Amino acid sequence: MRPVERRLIVLARPPVPGKVKTRLSEHLGPEQTARLYACFVRDTLGKLVTLVHTHVAVYHTPGSPEEVRTLESILPPGVPLRPQRGHTFGARLSDALGDCAQCSATVLVGTDSPTLPAELVHQAFDALRHRDIVLGPATDGGYYLLGARAAAPNLFRGIRWSTSAVLAQTVERCRELGLRPAALPPWYDVDEPDDLDVLRGHLLALEAAGEQCPCPYTSALLGELVVPSDT
């Protein structure tokens, strides 16, 4: 029997100083923040390319050819890189799902959660065997993962992006459209300076418990980061 075709899209930005993680950049400075974000990308892809029977691609935000090459240089070999299309975040999500209309299941993840276990992505694909949509709730009110069995062009209409209402509004849209959603366990993004403390604490707890580090590139860089003085 031919394996079920599953498509995993990783949404990423070129790791350019001043253009990624702007809230962290105010705390760490543009250069350090870009280096940290590059580690997020490398750790995320390093785990997800190991999923079996899953086609992985990276969809990037707009950038100059040089900026896009910077992103391409940190991707695992053989992972295709494609531009995101659309003027709004919702339009880009909808377009990405539309690209995979012939797949049996499509999952989209970001690169803001370097500790995210690959097992949660595997659970998302399993959930799509029985549900139309799967959502991975983020602790900030958004979601770290979205999956669908088919294109959903109206799912993202009217969503107030970058607010704590994103998840709730998306669930409501599912109800309006008659789509059956599934929910994964919540996870955290790293967007704010306080999130770095959560990340460090999580990694220290895993180390103390003898667990394998889920984000080796990020962990190594965290020990080198210097917070610029305000003076």
C-alpha positions as CSV (number, residue, x, y, z in Angstrom):
1,M,0.0,0.0,0.0
2,R,1.3,3.5,-0.9
3,P,2.1,5.6,2.2
4,V,-0.4,8.4,2.9
5,E,1.0,11.6,1.6
6,R,1.5,14.1,4.3
7,R,2.8,17.6,3.8
8,L,4.5,19.7,6.5
9,I,5.1,23.4,5.8
10,V,7.4,25.3,8.1
11,L,6.9,29.1,8.0
12,A,10.1,31.0,8.4
13,R,11.8,34.3,7.9
14,P,15.3,35.1,6.6
15,P,17.4,35.6,9.8
16,V,18.2,39.2,9.0
17,P,19.1,41.6,11.9
18,G,16.3,44.0,12.5
19,K,13.7,42.0,10.6
20,V,13.1,39.0,12.9
21,K,11.8,38.8,16.5
22,T,11.6,42.6,16.9
23,R,10.4,42.4,20.5
24,L,13.4,40.3,21.4
25,S,15.6,42.6,19.4
26,E,14.8,45.5,21.7
27,H,16.2,43.3,24.5
28,L,19.1,41.5,22.9
29,G,20.0,43.8,20.0
30,P,19.4,43.0,16.3
31,E,22.6,40.9,15.6
32,Q,22.2,38.5,18.6
33,T,18.5,38.2,17.9
34,A,19.1,37.2,14.3
35,R,21.6,34.6,15.4
36,L,19.1,33.2,17.9
37,Y,16.3,33.1,15.4
38,A,18.6,31.2,13.0
39,C,19.1,28.6,15.8
40,F,15.3,28.4,16.2
41,V,15.0,27.5,12.5
42,R,17.8,25.0,12.6
43,D,16.5,23.2,15.6
44,T,12.9,23.2,14.3
45,L,13.9,21.7,11.0
46,G,16.4,19.3,12.5
47,K,13.6,17.5,14.3
48,L,10.8,17.7,11.7
49,V,12.8,16.3,8.8
50,T,12.9,13.0,10.6
51,L,9.2,12.4,10.4
52,V,8.5,9.4,8.1
53,H,6.2,9.6,5.1
54,T,6.2,13.4,5.4
55,H,7.2,15.9,2.7
56,V,8.7,19.0,4.4
57,A,9.0,22.4,2.8
58,V,9.9,25.8,4.1
59,Y,7.8,28.8,3.1
60,H,9.6,32.1,3.7
61,T,8.4,35.7,4.0
62,P,9.5,38.2,1.4
63,G,13.1,39.2,1.2
64,S,15.9,40.2,-1.1
65,P,17.8,37.4,-2.9
66,E,20.7,37.7,-0.5
67,E,18.4,37.5,2.5
68,V,16.6,34.4,1.1
69,R,20.0,32.8,0.5
70,T,20.9,33.4,4.2
71,L,17.8,31.4,5.2
72,E,18.6,28.7,2.6
73,S,22.1,28.3,3.9
74,I,20.8,27.0,7.3
75,L,18.2,24.5,6.0
76,P,18.9,20.8,6.0
77,P,19.9,19.4,2.6
78,G,17.0,18.7,0.2
79,V,14.4,20.8,2.0
80,P,12.7,23.0,-0.7
81,L,12.3,26.7,0.0
82,R,9.3,28.6,-1.4
83,P,8.0,32.1,-1.0
84,Q,4.9,32.9,1.0
85,R,2.2,34.6,-1.1
86,G,-0.5,37.0,0.2
87,H,-0.7,40.5,1.7
88,T,-1.9,39.3,5.1
89,F,-0.9,36.5,7.4
90,G,-4.3,34.9,6.9
91,A,-4.0,35.0,3.1
92,R,-0.5,33.4,3.3
93,L,-1.8,30.6,5.5
94,S,-4.7,30.0,3.1
95,D,-2.4,30.1,0.1
96,A,-0.1,27.5,1.7
97,L,-2.9,25.2,2.4
98,G,-4.2,25.6,-1.1
99,D,-0.8,24.5,-2.5
100,C,-1.3,21.1,-0.8
101,A,-4.9,20.5,-2.0
102,Q,-3.9,17.1,-3.4
103,C,-2.3,15.9,-0.1
104,S,-4.3,13.8,2.4
105,A,-3.2,16.1,5.3
106,T,-1.2,19.3,5.6
107,V,0.3,20.8,8.8
108,L,1.8,24.2,9.2
109,V,4.2,25.1,12.0
110,G,6.2,28.2,12.7
111,T,9.7,28.6,14.0
112,D,9.0,30.4,17.3
113,S,9.0,27.2,19.4
114,P,12.4,25.7,19.3
115,T,11.6,23.1,22.1
116,L,8.4,21.9,20.3
117,P,8.5,18.1,20.2
118,A,8.2,16.4,16.8
119,E,5.7,14.1,18.5
120,L,3.2,16.8,18.6
121,V,3.4,17.2,14.9
122,H,3.0,13.5,14.5
123,Q,-0.1,13.7,16.7
124,A,-1.5,16.5,14.5
125,F,-1.3,14.2,11.4
126,D,-3.0,11.4,13.4
127,A,-5.8,13.8,14.4
128,L,-6.4,14.7,10.8
129,R,-7.4,11.2,10.0
130,H,-10.7,11.9,11.9
131,R,-11.0,15.7,12.1
132,D,-11.1,18.5,9.5
133,I,-8.8,20.9,11.3
134,V,-6.2,20.5,14.1
135,L,-4.9,23.4,16.2
136,G,-1.9,23.5,18.5
137,P,-2.8,26.2,21.1
138,A,0.0,28.6,22.1
139,T,0.2,30.0,25.6
140,D,-0.1,33.6,24.2
141,G,-3.6,32.9,22.7
142,G,-2.5,32.1,19.2
143,Y,-1.4,28.7,17.9
144,Y,2.0,27.1,17.1
145,L,0.5,24.6,14.7
146,L,-2.4,24.5,12.2
147,G,-3.4,21.5,10.1
148,A,-6.1,20.7,7.6
149,R,-7.3,17.9,5.4
150,A,-8.3,20.3,2.7
151,A,-8.0,23.9,1.7
152,A,-10.0,26.2,3.8
153,P,-10.2,29.6,2.0
154,N,-12.6,31.3,4.5
155,L,-11.1,29.9,7.7
156,F,-8.9,33.0,8.4
157,R,-11.3,35.7,7.4
158,G,-11.8,38.3,10.1
159,I,-9.1,37.0,12.4
160,R,-7.3,39.7,14.5
161,W,-3.8,38.6,14.1
162,S,-1.1,39.2,16.7
163,T,-3.7,39.3,19.5
164,S,-4.6,36.9,22.3
165,A,-7.9,36.3,20.5
166,V,-6.5,34.4,17.5
167,L,-7.1,30.9,18.7
168,A,-10.6,31.6,20.0
169,Q,-11.6,33.4,16.8
170,T,-10.3,30.5,14.7
171,V,-12.3,28.0,16.6
172,E,-15.4,30.1,16.1
173,R,-14.7,30.3,12.4
174,C,-14.5,26.5,12.4
175,R,-17.9,26.3,14.0
176,E,-19.4,28.7,11.5
177,L,-17.9,26.7,8.5
178,G,-19.0,23.3,9.9
179,L,-15.4,22.2,10.3
180,R,-14.5,19.7,13.1
181,P,-11.4,20.8,14.9
182,A,-9.0,18.8,17.1
183,A,-6.8,20.3,19.8
184,L,-3.2,19.4,20.7
185,P,-1.6,20.1,24.1
186,P,-0.6,23.7,24.5
187,W,3.0,24.9,23.9
188,Y,4.9,28.1,24.2
189,D,6.4,30.5,21.7
190,V,9.5,32.6,22.3
191,D,8.6,36.1,21.3
192,E,9.2,38.3,24.4
193,P,12.2,38.8,26.7
194,D,10.2,37.0,29.5
195,D,9.9,34.0,27.1
196,L,13.6,33.6,27.2
197,D,13.4,32.9,30.9
198,V,10.8,30.3,30.3
199,L,13.0,28.7,27.6
200,R,16.1,28.7,29.9
201,G,14.1,27.3,32.8
202,H,12.6,24.5,30.6
203,L,16.1,23.5,29.3
204,L,17.6,23.5,32.8
205,A,14.7,21.3,34.0
206,L,15.3,18.9,31.1
207,E,19.0,18.8,31.8
208,A,18.5,18.1,35.5
209,A,16.1,15.3,34.6
210,G,18.6,13.7,32.3
211,E,16.5,14.3,29.2
212,Q,17.8,15.0,25.7
213,C,18.0,18.7,24.8
214,P,15.3,19.4,22.2
215,C,17.1,22.4,20.7
216,P,20.9,22.0,20.7
217,Y,21.7,25.1,18.6
218,T,19.5,27.3,20.6
219,S,20.8,25.9,23.9
220,A,24.4,26.5,22.9
221,L,23.8,30.1,21.9
222,L,21.7,31.0,25.0
223,G,24.9,30.6,27.1
224,E,26.7,33.2,24.9
225,L,24.0,35.9,24.7
226,V,24.8,39.3,26.3
227,V,22.0,41.7,27.2
228,P,23.2,45.2,26.2
229,S,23.4,47.7,29.1
230,D,20.9,50.6,29.1
231,T,23.6,53.0,29.9
